[in-house]
Amino acid sequence: MQLEDIETIAVLGAGNMGHGIAEVAALAGYEVRLRDIKEEFVQSGYEDIVWSLEKLAEKEQISEEEAQDAEDRVTPLVDMEEAVGSADVIIEAVPEKMEIKQDVYGEVEEYAPDHAIFATNTSSLSITDLSEVSERPEQFCGMHFFNPPIRMQLVEVIYGEHTDDETIEVIEELAEDFGKSPVRVRKDSPGFIVNRILVPLMNEACWIVEEGEATIEEVDSTTKYDVGLPMGAFELGDQVGNDITYHVLEYMNEVEGEEYAPCPMLEEKVENEELGKKTGKGFYDYEDGDGADVP
Ligand code: 3HC
């Protein structure tokens, strides 16, 4: 398949990443089917897209017309057949659990056209293992966006052992057409490149506070103003979601060893559903869930 053949993109999962990816694809001119398992989830993702497009138009980063056209290109759906039945590319952004992803892949294979490429937005799981659950391992790769997708330039395009070169080339071209800068990742190792660096950094930040060496604010000032990250380590954790960081660490711990064991402080946040901006509370409090209170 060539880039020119791609008209319709299905995005599975309307959460933080899924709705952001759908928005990026719609702004690039593609017909987008945004799918989640419940009407309320898919509507919430769709409303987030509408909110974001309005915000971009207000700030004159896009025109009112571009915002409206992008909104019109997104169809929110629950039915899997409608979502993937005519898709040329399927981007999966469902929760970071192997079993959930496997269930979804089984359903996708029932309805997806043979030519469709399957790209997963997994943060860390093995592309090879995931591809072996699908019936198209050679047309399967990682397409890893960063949070928030509308603002982050990078996309990791990741080979599994079975991925063919044509799939990688088309997905790289697609990422460029989305206005992003793809980086090809040849080795399918846990966390790929970015999360292998960032997630242990966020875990180490938790250990520093857990062990009483510094406060959350002190760690964040250091990582933000001295190390030069755009956000402090804890702000970043709240941005990506503490459950995501936790699941990536759990997997890295399982595959790579003890040094990646999640800090108890992080575990506690997940148990208490203090997941960050998306739940209104994480390491910091967010009045209305949009992060207005981040110091
Ligand atoms: N759409 C439109 N507007 C949005 C928005 C969205 N989705 N989300 C937030 N905004 C708005 C806010 O409401 C705010 O609006 P206001 O000014 O009217 O109040 C405004 O955008 C904030 O934007 P600014 O440009 O003023 O903010 P910053 O310059 O601080 O940039 C940022 C924000 C781009 C998020 C920046 O802080 C940054 O780059 N942070 C680092 C993010 C990062 O590293 N992400 C990757 C994490 S790793 C990952 O995702 C991998 C995963 O697998 C774990």
py3Dmol code that shows the C-alpha trace and the ligand (Angstrom):
import py3Dmol

protein = """\
ATOM      1  CA  MET A   1       0.000   0.000   0.000  1.00  0.00           C
ATOM      2  CA  GLN A   2       1.106   3.583  -0.714  1.00  0.00           C
ATOM      3  CA  LEU A   3       0.405   6.709   1.328  1.00  0.00           C
ATOM      4  CA  GLU A   4      -1.903   7.898  -1.494  1.00  0.00           C
ATOM      5  CA  ASP A   5      -4.122   4.851  -0.935  1.00  0.00           C
ATOM      6  CA  ILE A   6      -4.895   5.844   2.643  1.00  0.00           C
ATOM      7  CA  GLU A   7      -8.243   7.586   3.058  1.00  0.00           C
ATOM      8  CA  THR A   8      -9.765   6.187   6.207  1.00  0.00           C
ATOM      9  CA  ILE A   9      -8.087   5.691   9.555  1.00  0.00           C
ATOM     10  CA  ALA A  10      -9.643   3.826  12.470  1.00  0.00           C
ATOM     11  CA  VAL A  11      -8.438   4.820  15.924  1.00  0.00           C
ATOM     12  CA  LEU A  12      -9.314   2.259  18.582  1.00  0.00           C
ATOM     13  CA  GLY A  13      -9.582   3.729  22.068  1.00  0.00           C
ATOM     14  CA  ALA A  14     -10.881   7.262  22.642  1.00  0.00           C
ATOM     15  CA  GLY A  15      -8.840   8.028  25.768  1.00  0.00           C
ATOM     16  CA  ASN A  16      -6.078  10.588  26.168  1.00  0.00           C
ATOM     17  CA  MET A  17      -3.935   9.240  23.361  1.00  0.00           C
ATOM     18  CA  GLY A  18      -6.666   7.858  21.096  1.00  0.00           C
ATOM     19  CA  HIS A  19      -8.662  11.073  20.852  1.00  0.00           C
ATOM     20  CA  GLY A  20      -5.466  13.091  20.344  1.00  0.00           C
ATOM     21  CA  ILE A  21      -4.300  10.808  17.520  1.00  0.00           C
ATOM     22  CA  ALA A  22      -7.760  10.962  15.927  1.00  0.00           C
ATOM     23  CA  GLU A  23      -7.621  14.763  16.055  1.00  0.00           C
ATOM     24  CA  VAL A  24      -4.180  14.852  14.445  1.00  0.00           C
ATOM     25  CA  ALA A  25      -5.349  12.490  11.656  1.00  0.00           C
ATOM     26  CA  ALA A  26      -8.526  14.507  11.022  1.00  0.00           C
ATOM     27  CA  LEU A  27      -6.576  17.759  10.841  1.00  0.00           C
ATOM     28  CA  ALA A  28      -4.326  16.126   8.240  1.00  0.00           C
ATOM     29  CA  GLY A  29      -7.412  15.494   6.090  1.00  0.00           C
ATOM     30  CA  TYR A  30      -8.180  11.819   6.771  1.00  0.00           C
ATOM     31  CA  GLU A  31     -11.604  10.345   7.462  1.00  0.00           C
ATOM     32  CA  VAL A  32     -11.379   9.089  11.032  1.00  0.00           C
ATOM     33  CA  ARG A  33     -13.427   6.431  12.787  1.00  0.00           C
ATOM     34  CA  LEU A  34     -12.923   6.858  16.524  1.00  0.00           C
ATOM     35  CA  ARG A  35     -14.002   3.740  18.393  1.00  0.00           C
ATOM     36  CA  ASP A  36     -14.357   2.784  22.023  1.00  0.00           C
ATOM     37  CA  ILE A  37     -16.262   0.056  23.844  1.00  0.00           C
ATOM     38  CA  LYS A  38     -18.903   2.318  25.385  1.00  0.00           C
ATOM     39  CA  GLU A  39     -20.889   5.220  24.005  1.00  0.00           C
ATOM     40  CA  GLU A  40     -19.922   7.412  26.976  1.00  0.00           C
ATOM     41  CA  PHE A  41     -16.180   6.786  26.385  1.00  0.00           C
ATOM     42  CA  VAL A  42     -16.340   7.553  22.704  1.00  0.00           C
ATOM     43  CA  GLN A  43     -18.485  10.658  23.260  1.00  0.00           C
ATOM     44  CA  SER A  44     -16.085  11.922  25.897  1.00  0.00           C
ATOM     45  CA  GLY A  45     -13.144  11.462  23.481  1.00  0.00           C
ATOM     46  CA  TYR A  46     -15.100  13.202  20.724  1.00  0.00           C
ATOM     47  CA  GLU A  47     -15.933  16.127  23.021  1.00  0.00           C
ATOM     48  CA  ASP A  48     -12.245  16.425  23.914  1.00  0.00           C
ATOM     49  CA  ILE A  49     -11.449  16.703  20.205  1.00  0.00           C
ATOM     50  CA  VAL A  50     -14.083  19.408  19.723  1.00  0.00           C
ATOM     51  CA  TRP A  51     -12.741  21.296  22.769  1.00  0.00           C
ATOM     52  CA  SER A  52      -9.180  21.078  21.497  1.00  0.00           C
ATOM     53  CA  LEU A  53     -10.062  22.175  17.936  1.00  0.00           C
ATOM     54  CA  GLU A  54     -11.956  25.168  19.317  1.00  0.00           C
ATOM     55  CA  LYS A  55      -8.985  26.062  21.515  1.00  0.00           C
ATOM     56  CA  LEU A  56      -6.614  25.859  18.535  1.00  0.00           C
ATOM     57  CA  ALA A  57      -8.965  28.029  16.458  1.00  0.00           C
ATOM     58  CA  GLU A  58      -9.339  30.566  19.306  1.00  0.00           C
ATOM     59  CA  LYS A  59      -5.555  30.887  19.390  1.00  0.00           C
ATOM     60  CA  GLU A  60      -5.504  31.185  15.576  1.00  0.00           C
ATOM     61  CA  GLN A  61      -3.272  28.153  15.250  1.00  0.00           C
ATOM     62  CA  ILE A  62      -5.860  26.840  12.784  1.00  0.00           C
ATOM     63  CA  SER A  63      -8.787  28.605  11.099  1.00  0.00           C
ATOM     64  CA  GLU A  64     -12.428  28.164  12.186  1.00  0.00           C
ATOM     65  CA  GLU A  65     -13.022  26.381   8.890  1.00  0.00           C
ATOM     66  CA  GLU A  66     -10.132  23.944   9.431  1.00  0.00           C
ATOM     67  CA  ALA A  67     -11.458  23.192  12.911  1.00  0.00           C
ATOM     68  CA  GLN A  68     -14.964  22.532  11.572  1.00  0.00           C
ATOM     69  CA  ASP A  69     -13.711  20.376   8.692  1.00  0.00           C
ATOM     70  CA  ALA A  70     -11.576  18.288  11.060  1.00  0.00           C
ATOM     71  CA  GLU A  71     -14.505  17.863  13.447  1.00  0.00           C
ATOM     72  CA  ASP A  72     -16.725  16.731  10.566  1.00  0.00           C
ATOM     73  CA  ARG A  73     -14.177  14.107   9.532  1.00  0.00           C
ATOM     74  CA  VAL A  74     -14.343  12.287  12.875  1.00  0.00           C
ATOM     75  CA  THR A  75     -17.079   9.676  13.341  1.00  0.00           C
ATOM     76  CA  PRO A  76     -17.425   8.407  16.919  1.00  0.00           C
ATOM     77  CA  LEU A  77     -18.438   4.736  16.996  1.00  0.00           C
ATOM     78  CA  VAL A  78     -18.890   1.744  19.255  1.00  0.00           C
ATOM     79  CA  ASP A  79     -19.485  -0.876  16.559  1.00  0.00           C
ATOM     80  CA  MET A  80     -16.184  -2.525  15.568  1.00  0.00           C
ATOM     81  CA  GLU A  81     -17.319  -3.532  12.075  1.00  0.00           C
ATOM     82  CA  GLU A  82     -18.285   0.058  11.229  1.00  0.00           C
ATOM     83  CA  ALA A  83     -15.050   1.306  12.738  1.00  0.00           C
ATOM     84  CA  VAL A  84     -12.569  -0.890  10.901  1.00  0.00           C
ATOM     85  CA  GLY A  85     -14.596  -2.338   7.986  1.00  0.00           C
ATOM     86  CA  SER A  86     -13.320   0.245   5.494  1.00  0.00           C
ATOM     87  CA  ALA A  87     -10.138   1.342   7.277  1.00  0.00           C
ATOM     88  CA  ASP A  88      -6.808   1.511   5.442  1.00  0.00           C
ATOM     89  CA  VAL A  89      -4.862   2.008   8.666  1.00  0.00           C
ATOM     90  CA  ILE A  90      -5.939   0.950  12.145  1.00  0.00           C
ATOM     91  CA  ILE A  91      -4.214   2.684  15.038  1.00  0.00           C
ATOM     92  CA  GLU A  92      -4.770   0.930  18.330  1.00  0.00           C
ATOM     93  CA  ALA A  93      -4.618   3.002  21.523  1.00  0.00           C
ATOM     94  CA  VAL A  94      -6.509   0.846  24.023  1.00  0.00           C
ATOM     95  CA  PRO A  95      -5.296   0.344  27.630  1.00  0.00           C
ATOM     96  CA  GLU A  96      -1.731  -0.875  28.094  1.00  0.00           C
ATOM     97  CA  LYS A  97      -2.631  -4.469  28.992  1.00  0.00           C
ATOM     98  CA  MET A  98      -1.615  -7.377  26.786  1.00  0.00           C
ATOM     99  CA  GLU A  99      -4.928  -9.243  27.340  1.00  0.00           C
ATOM    100  CA  ILE A 100      -7.051  -6.211  26.441  1.00  0.00           C
ATOM    101  CA  LYS A 101      -5.032  -5.596  23.291  1.00  0.00           C
ATOM    102  CA  GLN A 102      -5.227  -9.288  22.331  1.00  0.00           C
ATOM    103  CA  ASP A 103      -9.021  -9.294  22.664  1.00  0.00           C
ATOM    104  CA  VAL A 104      -9.265  -6.199  20.495  1.00  0.00           C
ATOM    105  CA  TYR A 105      -7.009  -7.682  17.798  1.00  0.00           C
ATOM    106  CA  GLY A 106      -9.204 -10.778  17.572  1.00  0.00           C
ATOM    107  CA  GLU A 107     -12.243  -8.603  16.886  1.00  0.00           C
ATOM    108  CA  VAL A 108     -10.391  -6.376  14.422  1.00  0.00           C
ATOM    109  CA  GLU A 109      -9.307  -9.331  12.310  1.00  0.00           C
ATOM    110  CA  GLU A 110     -12.929 -10.325  11.805  1.00  0.00           C
ATOM    111  CA  TYR A 111     -13.766  -7.092  10.016  1.00  0.00           C
ATOM    112  CA  ALA A 112     -10.614  -5.304   8.820  1.00  0.00           C
ATOM    113  CA  PRO A 113      -9.808  -5.322   5.085  1.00  0.00           C
ATOM    114  CA  ASP A 114      -6.823  -7.506   4.158  1.00  0.00           C
ATOM    115  CA  HIS A 115      -4.767  -4.550   2.949  1.00  0.00           C
ATOM    116  CA  ALA A 116      -5.132  -2.569   6.214  1.00  0.00           C
ATOM    117  CA  ILE A 117      -2.010  -1.808   8.214  1.00  0.00           C
ATOM    118  CA  PHE A 118      -2.256  -2.326  11.939  1.00  0.00           C
ATOM    119  CA  ALA A 119      -0.257   0.118  14.072  1.00  0.00           C
ATOM    120  CA  THR A 120      -0.181   0.006  17.851  1.00  0.00           C
ATOM    121  CA  ASN A 121       0.416   3.017  20.055  1.00  0.00           C
ATOM    122  CA  THR A 122       1.722   0.784  22.847  1.00  0.00           C
ATOM    123  CA  SER A 123       4.085   2.598  25.231  1.00  0.00           C
ATOM    124  CA  SER A 124       6.296  -0.400  25.909  1.00  0.00           C
ATOM    125  CA  LEU A 125       4.867  -3.825  25.053  1.00  0.00           C
ATOM    126  CA  SER A 126       6.687  -6.039  22.557  1.00  0.00           C
ATOM    127  CA  ILE A 127       5.594  -5.263  18.995  1.00  0.00           C
ATOM    128  CA  THR A 128       6.616  -8.803  18.004  1.00  0.00           C
ATOM    129  CA  ASP A 129       4.428 -10.426  20.682  1.00  0.00           C
ATOM    130  CA  LEU A 130       1.498  -8.183  19.827  1.00  0.00           C
ATOM    131  CA  SER A 131       1.894  -8.776  16.079  1.00  0.00           C
ATOM    132  CA  GLU A 132       1.754 -12.537  16.596  1.00  0.00           C
ATOM    133  CA  VAL A 133      -1.751 -12.197  18.008  1.00  0.00           C
ATOM    134  CA  SER A 134      -2.872 -10.471  14.812  1.00  0.00           C
ATOM    135  CA  GLU A 135      -3.228 -12.354  11.549  1.00  0.00           C
ATOM    136  CA  ARG A 136      -1.067  -9.809   9.698  1.00  0.00           C
ATOM    137  CA  PRO A 137       2.280  -9.682  11.538  1.00  0.00           C
ATOM    138  CA  GLU A 138       4.097  -8.317   8.480  1.00  0.00           C
ATOM    139  CA  GLN A 139       1.587  -5.427   8.209  1.00  0.00           C
ATOM    140  CA  PHE A 140       1.918  -4.658  11.903  1.00  0.00           C
ATOM    141  CA  CYS A 141       4.179  -2.093  13.577  1.00  0.00           C
ATOM    142  CA  GLY A 142       4.426   0.350  16.463  1.00  0.00           C
ATOM    143  CA  MET A 143       3.304   3.958  15.921  1.00  0.00           C
ATOM    144  CA  HIS A 144       3.999   5.581  19.247  1.00  0.00           C
ATOM    145  CA  PHE A 145       2.729   9.121  19.780  1.00  0.00           C
ATOM    146  CA  PHE A 146       3.505  11.323  22.768  1.00  0.00           C
ATOM    147  CA  ASN A 147       1.179  13.104  25.121  1.00  0.00           C
ATOM    148  CA  PRO A 148      -0.398  15.460  24.103  1.00  0.00           C
ATOM    149  CA  PRO A 149      -0.359  14.177  20.489  1.00  0.00           C
ATOM    150  CA  ILE A 150      -1.548  17.489  19.084  1.00  0.00           C
ATOM    151  CA  ARG A 151       1.542  19.237  20.492  1.00  0.00           C
ATOM    152  CA  MET A 152       4.295  16.609  20.512  1.00  0.00           C
ATOM    153  CA  GLN A 153       6.352  16.402  17.354  1.00  0.00           C
ATOM    154  CA  LEU A 154       7.885  12.977  17.737  1.00  0.00           C
ATOM    155  CA  VAL A 155       6.442   9.640  16.634  1.00  0.00           C
ATOM    156  CA  GLU A 156       8.390   6.412  17.178  1.00  0.00           C
ATOM    157  CA  VAL A 157       7.782   3.982  14.297  1.00  0.00           C
ATOM    158  CA  ILE A 158       8.795   0.583  15.578  1.00  0.00           C
ATOM    159  CA  TYR A 159       9.646  -2.669  13.849  1.00  0.00           C
ATOM    160  CA  GLY A 160       8.527  -6.013  15.250  1.00  0.00           C
ATOM    161  CA  GLU A 161      10.443  -9.070  14.097  1.00  0.00           C
ATOM    162  CA  HIS A 162       7.862  -9.780  11.386  1.00  0.00           C
ATOM    163  CA  THR A 163       7.199  -6.213  10.170  1.00  0.00           C
ATOM    164  CA  ASP A 164       8.016  -5.674   6.506  1.00  0.00           C
ATOM    165  CA  ASP A 165       9.840  -2.576   5.262  1.00  0.00           C
ATOM    166  CA  GLU A 166       6.884  -1.394   3.197  1.00  0.00           C
ATOM    167  CA  THR A 167       4.713  -1.144   6.319  1.00  0.00           C
ATOM    168  CA  ILE A 168       7.327   0.933   8.115  1.00  0.00           C
ATOM    169  CA  GLU A 169       7.800   3.219   5.115  1.00  0.00           C
ATOM    170  CA  VAL A 170       4.058   3.882   4.720  1.00  0.00           C
ATOM    171  CA  ILE A 171       3.599   4.563   8.436  1.00  0.00           C
ATOM    172  CA  GLU A 172       6.583   6.925   8.458  1.00  0.00           C
ATOM    173  CA  GLU A 173       5.117   8.794   5.500  1.00  0.00           C
ATOM    174  CA  LEU A 174       1.767   8.904   7.276  1.00  0.00           C
ATOM    175  CA  ALA A 175       3.397  10.357  10.403  1.00  0.00           C
ATOM    176  CA  GLU A 176       5.047  13.027   8.226  1.00  0.00           C
ATOM    177  CA  ASP A 177       1.703  13.755   6.590  1.00  0.00           C
ATOM    178  CA  PHE A 178       0.321  14.266  10.112  1.00  0.00           C
ATOM    179  CA  GLY A 179       2.992  16.986  10.443  1.00  0.00           C
ATOM    180  CA  LYS A 180       5.096  14.859  12.800  1.00  0.00           C
ATOM    181  CA  SER A 181       8.740  13.793  12.805  1.00  0.00           C
ATOM    182  CA  PRO A 182       9.004  10.013  12.793  1.00  0.00           C
ATOM    183  CA  VAL A 183      11.993   8.203  14.254  1.00  0.00           C
ATOM    184  CA  ARG A 184      12.547   4.633  13.131  1.00  0.00           C
ATOM    185  CA  VAL A 185      13.131   2.215  16.000  1.00  0.00           C
ATOM    186  CA  ARG A 186      14.668  -1.038  14.784  1.00  0.00           C
ATOM    187  CA  LYS A 187      14.961  -2.855  18.075  1.00  0.00           C
ATOM    188  CA  ASP A 188      11.747  -3.947  19.727  1.00  0.00           C
ATOM    189  CA  SER A 189      12.859  -3.546  23.342  1.00  0.00           C
ATOM    190  CA  PRO A 190      10.618  -2.565  26.317  1.00  0.00           C
ATOM    191  CA  GLY A 191       9.910   1.177  26.315  1.00  0.00           C
ATOM    192  CA  PHE A 192      11.588   1.590  22.888  1.00  0.00           C
ATOM    193  CA  ILE A 193      13.697   4.770  23.058  1.00  0.00           C
ATOM    194  CA  VAL A 194      11.769   7.550  24.793  1.00  0.00           C
ATOM    195  CA  ASN A 195      10.057   5.577  27.547  1.00  0.00           C
ATOM    196  CA  ARG A 196      13.235   3.665  28.297  1.00  0.00           C
ATOM    197  CA  ILE A 197      14.724   7.031  29.246  1.00  0.00           C
ATOM    198  CA  LEU A 198      11.709   8.923  30.611  1.00  0.00           C
ATOM    199  CA  VAL A 199       9.896   6.284  32.640  1.00  0.00           C
ATOM    200  CA  PRO A 200      12.895   5.313  34.828  1.00  0.00           C
ATOM    201  CA  LEU A 201      13.446   9.057  35.321  1.00  0.00           C
ATOM    202  CA  MET A 202       9.893   9.441  36.623  1.00  0.00           C
ATOM    203  CA  ASN A 203      10.319   6.356  38.831  1.00  0.00           C
ATOM    204  CA  GLU A 204      13.594   7.707  40.246  1.00  0.00           C
ATOM    205  CA  ALA A 205      11.854  11.014  41.004  1.00  0.00           C
ATOM    206  CA  CYS A 206       9.303   9.035  43.052  1.00  0.00           C
ATOM    207  CA  TRP A 207      12.074   7.201  44.933  1.00  0.00           C
ATOM    208  CA  ILE A 208      13.726  10.513  45.862  1.00  0.00           C
ATOM    209  CA  VAL A 209      10.473  11.718  47.451  1.00  0.00           C
ATOM    210  CA  GLU A 210       9.651   8.275  48.911  1.00  0.00           C
ATOM    211  CA  GLU A 211      13.030   8.214  50.649  1.00  0.00           C
ATOM    212  CA  GLY A 212      12.493  11.734  52.013  1.00  0.00           C
ATOM    213  CA  GLU A 213      15.392  13.340  50.176  1.00  0.00           C
ATOM    214  CA  ALA A 214      13.318  16.111  48.575  1.00  0.00           C
ATOM    215  CA  THR A 215       9.724  17.240  48.036  1.00  0.00           C
ATOM    216  CA  ILE A 216       7.742  16.844  44.835  1.00  0.00           C
ATOM    217  CA  GLU A 217       8.138  20.580  44.139  1.00  0.00           C
ATOM    218  CA  GLU A 218      11.896  20.478  44.709  1.00  0.00           C
ATOM    219  CA  VAL A 219      12.314  17.543  42.335  1.00  0.00           C
ATOM    220  CA  ASP A 220      10.143  19.276  39.742  1.00  0.00           C
ATOM    221  CA  SER A 221      12.060  22.553  39.963  1.00  0.00           C
ATOM    222  CA  THR A 222      15.269  20.624  39.462  1.00  0.00           C
ATOM    223  CA  THR A 223      14.101  18.584  36.492  1.00  0.00           C
ATOM    224  CA  LYS A 224      12.375  21.575  34.915  1.00  0.00           C
ATOM    225  CA  TYR A 225      14.740  24.431  35.483  1.00  0.00           C
ATOM    226  CA  ASP A 226      18.109  22.717  35.904  1.00  0.00           C
ATOM    227  CA  VAL A 227      17.824  19.620  33.726  1.00  0.00           C
ATOM    228  CA  GLY A 228      15.776  21.656  31.225  1.00  0.00           C
ATOM    229  CA  LEU A 229      12.787  19.366  30.652  1.00  0.00           C
ATOM    230  CA  PRO A 230       9.635  21.261  29.568  1.00  0.00           C
ATOM    231  CA  MET A 231       7.834  19.882  32.630  1.00  0.00           C
ATOM    232  CA  GLY A 232       8.996  18.653  36.020  1.00  0.00           C
ATOM    233  CA  ALA A 233       9.135  14.860  36.475  1.00  0.00           C
ATOM    234  CA  PHE A 234       5.892  14.800  38.498  1.00  0.00           C
ATOM    235  CA  GLU A 235       4.109  17.230  36.190  1.00  0.00           C
ATOM    236  CA  LEU A 236       5.075  14.936  33.340  1.00  0.00           C
ATOM    237  CA  GLY A 237       3.783  11.918  35.258  1.00  0.00           C
ATOM    238  CA  ASP A 238       0.451  13.689  35.709  1.00  0.00           C
ATOM    239  CA  GLN A 239       0.441  14.624  32.031  1.00  0.00           C
ATOM    240  CA  VAL A 240       0.987  11.084  30.705  1.00  0.00           C
ATOM    241  CA  GLY A 241      -1.065   9.390  33.442  1.00  0.00           C
ATOM    242  CA  ASN A 242       0.348   7.616  36.490  1.00  0.00           C
ATOM    243  CA  ASP A 243      -1.292   4.352  35.418  1.00  0.00           C
ATOM    244  CA  ILE A 244       0.601   4.482  32.113  1.00  0.00           C
ATOM    245  CA  THR A 245       3.950   5.056  33.836  1.00  0.00           C
ATOM    246  CA  TYR A 246       3.125   2.268  36.281  1.00  0.00           C
ATOM    247  CA  HIS A 247       2.190  -0.241  33.569  1.00  0.00           C
ATOM    248  CA  VAL A 248       5.334   0.550  31.563  1.00  0.00           C
ATOM    249  CA  LEU A 249       7.470  -0.012  34.682  1.00  0.00           C
ATOM    250  CA  GLU A 250       5.614  -3.221  35.560  1.00  0.00           C
ATOM    251  CA  TYR A 251       6.386  -4.559  32.090  1.00  0.00           C
ATOM    252  CA  MET A 252      10.014  -3.371  32.119  1.00  0.00           C
ATOM    253  CA  ASN A 253      10.402  -4.950  35.542  1.00  0.00           C
ATOM    254  CA  GLU A 254       9.010  -8.248  34.242  1.00  0.00           C
ATOM    255  CA  VAL A 255      11.184  -8.302  31.121  1.00  0.00           C
ATOM    256  CA  GLU A 256      14.346  -6.446  32.154  1.00  0.00           C
ATOM    257  CA  GLY A 257      14.578  -6.960  35.922  1.00  0.00           C
ATOM    258  CA  GLU A 258      14.320  -5.496  39.416  1.00  0.00           C
ATOM    259  CA  GLU A 259      15.878  -2.122  38.659  1.00  0.00           C
ATOM    260  CA  TYR A 260      12.597  -1.122  37.001  1.00  0.00           C
ATOM    261  CA  ALA A 261      10.336  -2.092  39.940  1.00  0.00           C
ATOM    262  CA  PRO A 262       7.736   0.667  40.342  1.00  0.00           C
ATOM    263  CA  CYS A 263       8.178   2.860  43.421  1.00  0.00           C
ATOM    264  CA  PRO A 264       5.447   2.238  46.084  1.00  0.00           C
ATOM    265  CA  MET A 265       4.489   5.918  45.891  1.00  0.00           C
ATOM    266  CA  LEU A 266       3.514   5.450  42.265  1.00  0.00           C
ATOM    267  CA  GLU A 267       1.645   2.254  43.033  1.00  0.00           C
ATOM    268  CA  GLU A 268      -0.327   4.091  45.700  1.00  0.00           C
ATOM    269  CA  LYS A 269      -1.320   6.803  43.222  1.00  0.00           C
ATOM    270  CA  VAL A 270      -2.662   4.139  40.871  1.00  0.00           C
ATOM    271  CA  GLU A 271      -4.536   2.318  43.660  1.00  0.00           C
ATOM    272  CA  ASN A 272      -6.133   5.610  44.724  1.00  0.00           C
ATOM    273  CA  GLU A 273      -7.041   6.432  41.106  1.00  0.00           C
ATOM    274  CA  GLU A 274      -4.975   9.587  41.343  1.00  0.00           C
ATOM    275  CA  LEU A 275      -3.890   9.195  37.767  1.00  0.00           C
ATOM    276  CA  GLY A 276      -3.015  12.808  36.943  1.00  0.00           C
ATOM    277  CA  LYS A 277      -4.751  15.431  34.840  1.00  0.00           C
ATOM    278  CA  LYS A 278      -7.261  12.966  33.440  1.00  0.00           C
ATOM    279  CA  THR A 279      -8.743  12.226  36.880  1.00  0.00           C
ATOM    280  CA  GLY A 280      -8.309  15.750  38.246  1.00  0.00           C
ATOM    281  CA  LYS A 281      -5.709  14.653  40.796  1.00  0.00           C
ATOM    282  CA  GLY A 282      -2.303  13.059  40.627  1.00  0.00           C
ATOM    283  CA  PHE A 283       0.850  14.373  42.242  1.00  0.00           C
ATOM    284  CA  TYR A 284      -0.809  17.789  41.930  1.00  0.00           C
ATOM    285  CA  ASP A 285      -4.440  18.886  42.128  1.00  0.00           C
ATOM    286  CA  TYR A 286      -6.184  20.048  38.989  1.00  0.00           C
ATOM    287  CA  GLU A 287      -9.241  22.120  39.534  1.00  0.00           C
ATOM    288  CA  ASP A 288     -11.032  21.152  36.356  1.00  0.00           C
ATOM    289  CA  GLY A 289      -8.832  18.483  34.875  1.00  0.00           C
ATOM    290  CA  ASP A 290      -7.039  20.711  32.363  1.00  0.00           C
ATOM    291  CA  GLY A 291      -3.977  21.310  34.472  1.00  0.00           C
ATOM    292  CA  ALA A 292      -4.587  24.984  35.170  1.00  0.00           C
ATOM    293  CA  ASP A 293      -3.183  24.565  38.689  1.00  0.00           C
ATOM    294  CA  VAL A 294       0.200  23.101  37.782  1.00  0.00           C
ATOM    295  CA  PRO A 295       2.830  25.292  39.452  1.00  0.00           C
TER     296      PRO A 295
END
"""
ligand_1 = """\
54
3HC
N -5.478 21.007 22.559
C -5.471 22.351 22.536
N -5.042 23.090 23.554
C -4.589 22.445 24.656
C -4.563 21.049 24.753
C -5.050 20.322 23.641
N -5.086 18.981 23.626
N -4.085 20.687 25.951
C -3.799 21.814 26.600
N -4.107 22.872 25.835
C -4.014 24.277 26.166
C -4.185 24.547 27.639
O -5.528 24.619 28.022
C -3.480 25.875 27.783
O -4.379 26.858 27.302
P -4.446 28.359 27.963
O -3.083 28.941 27.674
O -5.531 29.012 27.199
O -4.714 28.136 29.396
C -2.372 25.756 26.773
O -2.706 24.692 25.870
C -1.037 25.410 27.344
O -0.195 25.443 26.246
P 1.120 26.236 26.272
O 1.690 26.173 24.903
O 0.942 27.558 26.914
O 1.884 25.337 27.288
P 3.302 24.906 27.232
O 4.114 25.815 26.402
O 3.662 24.664 28.656
O 3.295 23.508 26.465
C 3.335 21.181 26.555
C 2.557 22.438 26.924
C 3.459 21.053 25.033
C 2.513 19.995 27.077
C 4.757 21.242 27.193
O 4.658 21.494 28.548
C 5.559 19.981 26.972
O 6.157 19.762 25.928
N 5.573 19.115 28.006
C 6.283 17.824 27.916
C 5.347 16.801 27.393
C 6.047 15.505 27.127
O 7.236 15.316 27.309
N 5.252 14.535 26.653
C 5.764 13.189 26.385
C 5.591 12.352 27.578
S 6.074 10.684 27.321
C 4.767 9.985 26.552
O 3.759 10.578 26.253
C 4.915 8.555 26.178
C 3.880 7.686 26.794
O 3.978 6.417 26.178
C 4.077 7.511 28.286
"""
view = py3Dmol.view(width=600, height=400)
view.addModel(protein, "pdb")
view.setStyle({"model": 0}, {"cartoon": {"style": "trace"}})
view.addModel(ligand_1, "xyz")
view.setStyle({"model": 1}, {"stick": {}})
view.zoomTo()
view.show()
